[in-house]
Amino acid sequence: MSCLVYAGQLLFVYIYYPNAMFKGNTFLSQSGLDGAIDQYLFVLDLLPGHWTRTRYALHVGNWSFLYFAGAISCLVISLVYLVNRRIDFVRIVNFDLLILVLLISFGAYVPFAFVFSRGVVAHPDVYDYWIALPFIIALFGILPALLENIFSNTGLVVLIFSVIACALTFHQLRVFVVAFPL
């Protein structure tokens, strides 16, 4: 469907603006299939360099802690899910649904990271938000629920994760205000 919309837009421009010149990158250059190695060498080079890249002097938008903690929480959730299918030690009613939500939330980032990998390297500020969503869901949603279930539903785990989430939020707000004052 999106290809038809794109083709329709191009056809519209060709018909109504015949002298228009098209500029931009080709599919090969954005996908990294043009052979250029000036920004990265392999797709796996996206991971460490992408998550630790800083764009501003005061680290506005540097979410390294969120990315590493989110990746670790996704790994823990996956391991608990796989072990739970055999032992059934965590009693969560819709555990399969939680895993499905987590996988679907990765669906916005993963195709672009592998198909348009050069675009992810060239414009990290655009793609950071797409990978932050599943990490936030895993770190501040699913992982506290799992740990709370393991530790007898005392409420302490949710309280600790809520305090961490508030601290990270206000830290980022403070850094943004200092970097861009009114």
N, C-alpha and C positions, 0 to 999 in steps of 0.2 A: 504494500500500500504506500509506504513512504517513498519507494522508488517511482511509483506512478505520480505522486505529488511533485517530486523533484523533476521528473520528465515534463510534467505539465508546466512547471515554472520556467524551465528552460525553453520550452516551445513558445510560451507567452512572450518571453524576452526576444527570441528570434523573430517572431512575427511582428511585434510592435516596436522593437528597437533593433533593426537589422544592422546598424553600425556599432552596436555595443561590443566592447572587447572584454573577454573573460580573463580574469587573472586569478592566480591562486596556485595551490599545490595540487599535485596529482594524487591519486589513490596510492601509488607506489611510495611516494615520499612520506605520506602520513602514516602508512602502515609499517614503514621501516624496511620495505622490500626493494628499495632503490639501491641498496648496498652501501649507503653512507654510514660511517661509524664515528662521526664527530660528536654525537651526543650520548650514545650508548652502544654497546656491542651486542648483548643478548637480551632477551625479554626478561630473564631473571635479574638483570642488572637494575631493573625498575625498583625492586623491593627495597634494598637498603638505602640507595641514594635518594629515592623518592620520599621515603618516610622521614628522613633526617635533614632534608633540604630546608634551609631558612631563606626567606625572601625579604625580610625587613631587618633592620638593625636591632629592633627590640623583640624580635621573634613573634611578631603578630602572625597568627595562623600556623605557628609551629606546634603541631599537635603530636610530637614524637611519643610522649607518654601515652596518649590516647591510642595511637596506632599500635605500639608494642603491647600495651595491656589488653587492647581489644583483640589482637592476634592471638595472644596467649589465652585469653578467655574463650575465643572460638575453638582453639585446640583443646582446652579442658572440656568444653561442652561437647565437642565431638567424641572425645575419649569416654566421657561419662555416658553419652548416648550409646556408643558401641558396647561398652561393658554392661550397661543397663539392659540391653537386649538379651544378654545371656544370663545375668544374675538377678535382675529386677530388684535393685536395692533402693532406687529412688522412685517414689510414688508421685509422679506428676501426671495428671489426667491426660493432657494434650501435649505430651512431649514430642510426638511426631509432628504436630502442628507448629510447635516452637522451632523445630529444626527446619521445617519447610519455610517459615517466615524468614529465618536467618539466611537460608540459601537463596530465596527470592530477592532479598535485599542486596546480596552480592551480584545479582543479575544486571544491575546498572553499570557496575564497574568492570567486571571480569571480561566481557566481550570487547570493550574498548581498550583495556590494557593489553590484550593479545592481538586484536585486529589493527587498532590504530595506536600501537605502542609508542611511536615517535611523537604523536600528539600528546600522549600522557607525559612524556619527558619534557616536551617543549612548553606545555601549559599545565604545570602541576596544581596551580591554584584553582583550576576548573574541576579537576578530577578528584581533588582531596575530599570534597563533600560527598561524592558518590561512595567512596570507600569508608568514610567516617560513619555513615548511617548503619551498616551492619555491625561495625565495631561498637557503636554506642548501644545498639540493641543487645548485643552479646554481653558487654561489660556491665551495663547498668540495668538490664532487664532480665535476661535469661540466667546469667551466672548468679546474681543474688537470689533468684528464685530457687535454683538448684542447691546452693549452699544453705539457704534457709530451710529447705526441706530436709537436708542432711542433718542440720543442727536443731531439729525438733521444733521448728517454727517459733522461735523465741522473739523474733523481731530485731535482734541485735545486728544481724548481717545486713538487713535492709537499711537500718539506721546508718551503719558505717558506710555503705555504698552511697546513700543519699548525701551524707556529709562530704564525701569525696567528690561527688558530682557537683555539688554547690561550690566547693572550693575551686575546682577546675573552671567552672563557669565564671565565677567572679574574678579569678586570676586572668582569664582571657579578656574579660571586659575591661579590667584595669589596664592591661597592656595595650589594648586598642585605644583607650581614652588617652593614655600617655603618648602614643604614637600619632594620634590624630586629634589634637585638642580642638575645642570649639572656637 
